[in-house]
């Protein structure tokens, strides 16, 4: 991560050479272009007050969403250290790391979903998920292209680990990908009042906590005709609402800041299934507590925890703050 700051100039040159023309900006010339905003050498950091259902009970925690562009390898599907070394194998990715942490009785869950899409058109190339709690580790990697999804799953549960493939239906998207698509970073994903129905791959954390296999469902996504004013811990926002209804009895709602860069102000998922305890697992909601644009990979020194205040978050307790025994 400490080399990230050196990527700026090389990334801009690479993008100019490789990217197709950007989609038209939907909200007028006053908005920044994708390139001017997201290639500035910083990451967008957003902290959230987080709530999730686990083992049939409501839990509270915190979530952090980190959004940043970086050079990515076409063949290896990993971040590239030197993008100029092999430009034909390198493209610019928009990455979202979504960290969700919450307590369950004596032990906590630490999860992370990483979503990588091509910044030129937001098509997904890789989604990885990890979960660590006192019972053990789980790691899942999905590699995506036009023909299908390749899953690698490693779990401490018997019978879950393995490599699988799944065909991709036309226009299919991942639920995790919605954290990027509904932000309309290169023009409107949906126009006000518009809706569309398409195949949807349920989200990584939901499949993990409910122990559901990888399988497509159908979803109808609709944007509200008018924005609404929404108050969250980070302030009051004029937000566009997107509602997602799935054929597996779930409703997701995203409230997206109307002004660029269209941060996700609030999101929630709920289940309409009756009498099925498993259906309520991983149903969640989150509200924006604060955000900042920072080169966070450079802010790792003692004392720089103060930047977390801008995200509405608190640092972990310092060992030096522990009371001394007498």
C-alpha positions in Angstrom: 0.0 0.0 0.0 2.8 2.4 0.6 3.6 2.4 -3.1 0.0 3.6 -4.0 0.9 7.3 -4.2 3.4 6.6 -7.1 0.6 5.1 -9.2 -1.1 8.4 -10.0 0.8 9.5 -13.1 1.2 6.0 -14.5 -2.4 5.3 -13.9 -3.6 8.4 -15.7 -1.4 7.6 -18.7 -2.6 4.0 -18.8 -6.2 5.0 -18.6 -6.0 7.5 -21.4 -4.6 4.8 -23.6 -6.9 1.9 -22.6 -10.3 3.3 -21.6 -13.2 3.5 -24.0 -14.9 6.9 -24.0 -16.7 7.5 -20.7 -20.4 7.3 -20.5 -22.1 10.7 -20.6 -22.5 12.4 -17.3 -26.1 12.4 -16.4 -26.3 15.3 -13.9 -24.8 18.2 -15.9 -21.4 19.8 -16.7 -21.0 21.0 -13.1 -20.2 17.5 -11.9 -16.6 16.3 -11.9 -15.6 13.7 -14.5 -14.9 10.2 -13.2 -11.2 10.7 -14.0 -10.8 14.1 -12.3 -12.4 12.8 -9.1 -11.1 9.2 -8.8 -7.6 9.6 -10.1 -6.5 12.2 -7.6 -4.3 9.9 -5.6 -6.7 9.5 -2.7 -9.3 7.0 -1.5 -12.9 7.7 -0.4 -13.4 6.5 3.1 -16.9 6.2 4.6 -17.8 5.0 8.1 -21.2 3.6 8.9 -23.3 2.7 11.9 -24.1 -1.0 11.2 -26.8 -3.4 12.2 -27.2 -7.0 11.2 -29.2 -10.1 12.2 -27.1 -13.1 13.2 -28.4 -16.2 15.0 -31.8 -14.7 14.9 -30.9 -11.7 17.0 -30.2 -8.1 16.1 -26.5 -7.1 16.4 -24.7 -3.7 16.2 -21.3 -2.9 14.9 -19.5 -0.7 12.4 -18.8 -0.8 8.7 -16.2 1.0 6.6 -16.3 1.4 2.8 -13.1 2.2 1.0 -13.4 3.2 -2.6 -10.3 3.8 -4.8 -8.9 3.2 -8.3 -5.8 1.1 -8.9 -4.0 -0.7 -11.7 -5.1 -4.4 -12.1 -3.8 -7.4 -13.9 -6.0 -8.9 -16.6 -4.4 -12.3 -16.3 -3.7 -12.6 -12.6 -6.6 -10.6 -11.2 -4.5 -8.8 -8.6 -3.2 -5.3 -8.1 -0.2 -4.4 -10.3 2.9 -2.9 -8.7 4.4 -1.5 -11.9 1.6 -0.7 -14.4 4.0 0.5 -17.1 5.8 -2.9 -17.2 3.1 -4.8 -19.0 0.4 -2.3 -20.1 -1.4 -4.8 -22.4 -2.2 -6.9 -19.4 -3.1 -3.9 -17.1 -6.3 -2.0 -16.8 -7.7 0.5 -14.2 -10.0 -1.1 -11.6 -12.4 0.6 -9.2 -12.1 -1.2 -6.0 -14.6 -1.2 -3.1 -13.5 -2.8 0.2 -16.5 -3.1 2.6 -15.5 -4.1 6.1 -18.3 -5.2 8.4 -17.5 -5.9 12.1 -20.1 -6.9 14.7 -20.3 -8.6 18.1 -22.1 -11.9 18.8 -22.1 -12.6 22.5 -18.6 -13.5 23.6 -17.1 -13.2 20.2 -17.1 -10.9 17.2 -17.2 -11.2 13.5 -14.7 -9.5 11.2 -15.7 -9.6 7.6 -14.5 -8.0 4.4 -15.9 -7.9 0.8 -13.7 -6.7 -2.0 -15.3 -5.8 -5.3 -13.2 -5.1 -8.4 -14.8 -3.7 -11.5 -13.4 -2.1 -14.7 -13.6 1.6 -14.2 -14.5 2.2 -17.8 -17.9 0.5 -17.6 -18.1 -1.1 -14.1 -18.2 -4.7 -15.3 -17.1 -7.0 -12.5 -13.9 -9.0 -12.7 -13.4 -10.2 -9.1 -15.2 -10.4 -5.8 -13.5 -11.8 -2.7 -14.9 -12.3 0.8 -13.4 -13.3 4.1 -14.9 -13.9 7.5 -12.9 -14.4 10.7 -14.5 -15.3 14.0 -13.7 -17.5 17.0 -14.8 -20.7 15.2 -12.5 -20.2 12.2 -11.8 -18.7 8.8 -13.7 -18.6 5.6 -12.4 -17.2 2.3 -14.3 -17.0 -1.0 -13.1 -15.7 -4.4 -15.3 -15.2 -7.4 -13.7 -14.5 -10.8 -16.2 -13.1 -13.3 -16.3 -12.7 -17.0 -18.9 -12.7 -19.8 -19.2 -16.5 -19.8 -19.4 -17.3 -16.2 -18.4 -17.2 -12.5 -15.5 -19.3 -11.1 -15.8 -19.8 -7.3 -13.0 -20.8 -5.0 -14.2 -21.4 -1.5 -12.2 -22.4 1.6 -14.1 -23.0 4.8 -13.6 -24.6 8.2 -17.0 -26.2 7.7 -17.0 -29.8 6.5 -18.2 -30.2 2.9 -18.1 -26.6 1.9 -14.6 -26.1 0.4 -14.1 -26.5 -3.2 -13.9 -25.0 -6.7 -17.1 -24.5 -8.7 -18.3 -22.8 -11.9 -21.6 -21.1 -12.7 -22.8 -19.8 -16.0 -23.5 -16.1 -16.3 -26.9 -15.2 -17.7 -27.1 -12.1 -20.0 -27.1 -8.8 -18.0 -26.6 -10.6 -14.7 -25.0 -8.6 -11.9 -23.8 -9.3 -8.4 -25.6 -7.9 -5.4 -22.2 -6.7 -4.1 -21.8 -4.8 -7.4 -24.8 -2.7 -6.5 -22.6 -0.7 -4.1 -21.0 0.7 -7.2 -23.8 0.7 -9.8 -26.3 2.7 -7.9 -23.8 5.5 -7.4 -24.1 6.4 -11.1 -20.4 7.5 -11.3 -20.4 7.8 -15.1 -24.1 8.8 -15.6 -27.4 7.6 -14.4 -27.7 3.8 -13.7 -31.4 4.3 -13.8 -33.4 7.4 -14.7 -35.9 8.8 -12.1 -38.9 6.5 -12.0 -37.2 3.8 -14.2 -36.9 0.1 -13.3 -35.4 -3.0 -14.8 -35.4 -6.7 -14.0 -32.3 -8.8 -14.3 -30.5 -11.9 -12.9 -28.8 -11.2 -9.5 -26.1 -13.2 -7.6 -26.9 -12.8 -3.9 -24.3 -11.0 -1.8 -21.3 -12.7 -0.3 -22.0 -12.0 3.4 -25.6 -13.2 3.1 -24.6 -16.4 1.4 -22.0 -17.0 4.0 -24.0 -16.4 7.1 -27.0 -18.3 5.8 -24.8 -21.1 4.3 -26.5 -20.7 0.9 -24.9 -22.1 -2.3 -23.9 -19.9 -5.2 -27.0 -19.5 -7.4 -28.7 -16.8 -9.5 -32.1 -15.3 -8.6 -34.1 -12.5 -10.3 -34.3 -9.0 -9.1 -36.3 -5.8 -10.1 -34.4 -2.6 -9.4 -36.4 0.7 -9.3 -35.3 4.2 -8.8 -37.8 6.5 -7.1 -39.2 9.3 -9.2 -38.1 12.0 -6.8 -35.3 12.4 -4.3 -36.0 12.6 -0.5 -34.3 14.4 2.3 -32.7 11.9 4.7 -31.0 12.5 8.1 -28.2 10.2 9.2 -25.4 10.6 11.7 -23.2 12.3 9.1 -25.9 15.0 8.4 -28.9 15.6 6.2 -28.7 14.7 2.5 -30.9 15.0 -0.5 -30.9 11.3 -1.7 -32.2 9.2 -4.5 -33.7 5.9 -3.5 -33.2 2.6 -5.3 -35.3 -0.4 -4.3 -34.4 -4.0 -5.1 -37.0 -6.8 -4.9 -35.7 -10.3 -5.4 -37.4 -13.6 -6.2 -35.9 -15.1 -3.0 -38.1 -12.9 -0.8 -35.7 -10.0 0.0 -36.0 -6.3 -0.3 -32.9 -4.1 -0.5 -33.0 -0.3 -0.4 -30.1 2.1 -1.2 -30.3 5.9 -0.5 -27.7 7.6 -2.6 -26.5 11.2 -2.2 -27.8 13.2 -5.1 -24.6 15.4 -5.5 -21.5 13.9 -6.9 -19.8 11.6 -5.9 -23.1 10.1 -4.9 -22.1 8.5 -1.7 -24.3 5.7 -0.3 -26.0 7.5 2.7 -27.9 4.5 3.9 -28.7 0.9 2.8 -30.8 -1.9 4.1 -31.8 -5.5 3.3 -34.9 -7.2 4.8 -36.6 -10.5 4.2 -40.3 -11.0 3.5 -40.1 -14.8 4.1 -42.3 -15.9 7.0 -41.3 -18.6 9.5 -37.9 -19.1 8.1 -35.2 -18.2 10.6 -32.4 -18.7 8.1 -34.0 -16.1 5.8 -33.4 -13.4 8.4 -29.6 -14.1 8.6 -27.4 -11.2 7.4 -30.4 -8.9 6.9 -28.7 -5.6 7.6 -28.8 -1.8 7.6 -26.2 0.9 7.8 -26.2 4.7 8.0 -23.4 7.0 7.0 -21.5 8.4 10.1 -18.8 10.4 8.3 -16.5 10.3 5.3 -13.2 11.8 4.0 -10.9 11.5 1.0 -7.5 10.5 2.2 -4.3 8.6 1.2 -5.0 6.3 4.2 -2.1 3.9 3.3 0.2 6.7 4.4 -1.6 7.3 7.7 -0.4 4.4 9.8 1.7 6.2 12.5 0.8 6.4 16.1 -1.4 9.4 16.6 -3.0 9.3 13.2 -6.0 7.4 14.6 -7.5 10.9 14.9 -8.5 10.8 11.2 -11.1 8.2 12.2 -13.2 11.0 13.7 -13.9 12.2 10.2 -15.5 8.9 9.5 -17.5 8.9 12.7 -15.5 6.0 14.0 -13.4 5.4 17.2 -10.0 3.7 17.3 -9.5 0.4 19.1 -8.5 0.9 22.7 -4.8 1.5 23.1 -2.8 -0.9 25.4 -1.3 2.1 27.1 -4.8 3.2 28.1 -5.4 0.0 30.1 -5.7 0.4 33.9 -2.6 -0.7 35.8 -3.0 -3.4 38.4 -2.0 -2.5 41.9 
